[in-house]
Structures are given as structure tokens and as C-alpha cells.
Amino acid sequence: METQPKEPDFATLLLANNPARVRSHGASSVARREAPHMDALSDLQQQAKELNPAIGYYDPLGLSKSEFWGQSNEATIGFLRHSEIKHGRVAMAGFLGYLIHENGIRWPLSFGKFGPPYSELEGLSAPDVWDKCSFFTKFSLIAGIGCFEYWGESKYSVEQFGGKHYMRGGKPGYFPPLKNIPLNGKTFTPPLDFFDPFGFTQKLTAEQKAKKLDAEINNGRLAMLGLMSLISEARVPGAVPALKGVVKGYNGEVMNPFNSIPDVFKVDAIPEKFAKGNKLGLPFNLPYGVKGGGYAGLDVWGLISEGLSGIVPVYQSPEFMELSQSIKKR
């Protein structure tokens, strides 16, 4: 009986480039990936046993059985898995950065006008270093991260390599290569890719890459716990007994990344219709401006809604002009 040759699936193609683009574990996971369709929840449960046989599948809140934002359960699980991998990667970088600063290791070159001089960082905790940075430096870092976020979520960047969004059957943790980036009507490709720029993983087998990805997930989980323990001990001395006296203290606001705002973003007054509790009753009240040391709430979505409801461009609406004039007063 003649059989049709099996076309390689997307996961198999990706294994040649990036272990973080396909999640599997050893021969069993490679075989499971090539087996008939397995639903997202069953796959998640089996992955949990491979990652930590001692604990296995553990979901006390039942998140893996939810349907976020009216999406399917498969989409929700894809979101949760991708979020965990992403947070783990950020936590690993943050944990190492925290240890590097606490041990007095410094970059050999000065940051110039983009950062405070090293002399001002001595004796400070790692979170204090962030507070010392200028608004421009903070904004630049967050904007840069936002560009990577956009590229990783963009339909263009994901689908140009034959992939799918992680909530639409794609691979959680997959970050598309930095190739064919559109800019001013043209496309360009950086000389080095974001992941594995020197191609160290290209000669690894599929099983080796699968094991490294599972190790990445486990290391990310540990890093999330480690980073939060450092921050908790710095903010509340004694919160982590094992770190008492080891971590420098921090008296700032951990959840307020912008502790200072330039005058251009400050206003003398916010029209009452845009303040919290506005007549539209929308829940999206963003912090805008500083008045007497406190935040005033600006309902941006209410402003946009009022502008659009009259079929008038927002920038031409009376509400926007009124707000613009209040900013110019400063």
C-alpha cells in the first residue's frame, strides 16, 4: 500500500533554528508532538510532569480551564504558557542584574548623559538605581522593550516564517527572527538576530534543544521566585529571613516605575469631566499629571469616546482643545 510522504510540520522546521520556538522534552516529547492531535490541557498536564515529576500538574486556581476574554480554552492555555516563558526570561535577566549590582560589578564604560555616574550608585540597592535614572532613560528602555513586544505579537512578523500566534495554535515562547523589518517603506535585517545571534545552538539535535527549553522554563520559575525574594527583603527587611542583612534596603515604591515626571506632562488642572467618576463611567482612568504631590485621574478613553461620538476627530474636539490649553499653561 502506497503512503503519502508526510510533510514536516512547523515545529519540526523551527527546531533547526531555535530551541525556544518548540517546546518538547527528549524523545518522548518529540514523539508526542508528531502524534495525533492532543488537546491543549492534556499537553499542558503532560508537560508539567516532564518539567517537575515531583510536583507534576498543579493548578489550584483552575486557570488552565478558564476562557480569558471570551477566547477558547486552547487560546487561554496558549496565553498562560507564553506568559510564563516570557516572565521567566525577564526574571532571569533581572535576577542576574540584581546580583551583579549588589556585588559591586560595574560596566567598564560610562553611561554618559543616559545614566547617573557610578559614584552616585555606591551603597544603593538595585531598585534605587532605577529611581536614579532619568525619565528619558526609563522611557527609552520601556520603549525598546515595547518594540520587541510589538514584533513578537505582530501578525506580519510571525506569519512571514510560517508561524501562528500562540493563542491561535502557535508555539508558546516563540519569538520570530529579526528579519525583513519594515521601515519607511523598505525592509532591513539586523546583522545579528535577537536570539542566539552567533548560532551556538544550530548544531544541537532536536532532543538537546528540547531539554534546553524545558531547563529554561524551570530556571525561569526559579528566577521569578528569586527576584521577588530579593525585592521583598529590600523593601521589607526580615521578610526573607535567609537574606536578612545580605540585601541592601530600599525605601521607594516598587510598583511605581516613574517616580518623577517631567514638567511637560504636568498640568495645572484636569477638567472635571475627565476626572475619575466621569459621566461615562469607564474604568480606564490613567494617571495623568501631578498636582500637589498626588495623581489626578484622566479618562483617556472617555476623551476619545466623546470625540468620536460626534464624528469629530479627537484632536479637533473641544474636549481635546481644552485639555491642550491646560497643558500649555505650564
Phi, psi and omega in degrees: 000125183277132180247150179282138178296141182277126178284141179293137179279173183299322181297319181296320179296320183291332182301338181285344186246320194207118180293338181278359181262350177221125180262121175202179182211104176063193183295325182297319182286324177298318179294322181293325179293328181272355181283173177304164187308130175242131184294159188299320182293316179296321178296319178296318180296320179289323177298320181298321179292325179289323181289321181211089181300333183290322181261317180072211182283124183219112182216073184296334181271353179067028182296326183289352177253008183270174176225089184293139172055031179073011178275171179286166177296323178298319179294321179296316179295321176299320178295315182296317181293317179295320180297318180296315180297316181295314179295325178296319179295316178296320181294322178297317178295317180295319181296315179294319178298321179298313181295321180299315180291315183299334180265011173075018179276128184237151174293136186295339182254153179283150177280351181065223182282354183271357180201163180289153176295152183300332181298333180277352183262349182295133179083358181266152174282167180301316178297330178295329179297319177298317180297332180285338181291151180287164178299321180298318180296315180297314181298320180297317180296313181292323178295321177297317176297322179298324178295318177295322178298316181297317181295320181290335181261343187295135177297323180298310185290325182283315187280344179291344176252016176083013183265182177226158175296146183297343175265004179232035177094003178281181184269119176301137180090353182287129174239119185295148178300150178277079180226147178056047180282121181286136179204118178054044177080359178236174176234149177217160180232121178299153180296332180237139178281161181291316178260133177050060184297337182256006174068034182292334186263002186293333182266001179284150177282170180298319181292321179295319179293324180295317179295322179294324179292317177296324176295324178297317179297314180295318178295325178295320177298316180294322180294323178298317177295317181295316181295317179294328178293321178295315180294320181296317180292324179293321183277324180233090182306132181094353180296328177238094186309324182294339182253007182298125180081358181261322183261136178293145182286159180219126183253006182276192180256108184299323185269012178239088184293336180249087182280350176220140183236130180301156182300333182297338180262001181263147180229155179287322183205150176251124177308138186302328183294340180260356182282172179300144182081025181295170186293338178284339177068025180283146184276352186270082177256109183269144177294129182216119176080160179231128182227112180064030178086356181243164182269144172250141184271131176243121179273089182297319182293328175294320178298314180295317182298318180294324179291320182282332184296331179264016181055040179239131177306143185303317184290347178258355183288150178301324181297317181293319179297321179296318179293319180299319180296323181293329178288321182296337180298334181277000000 
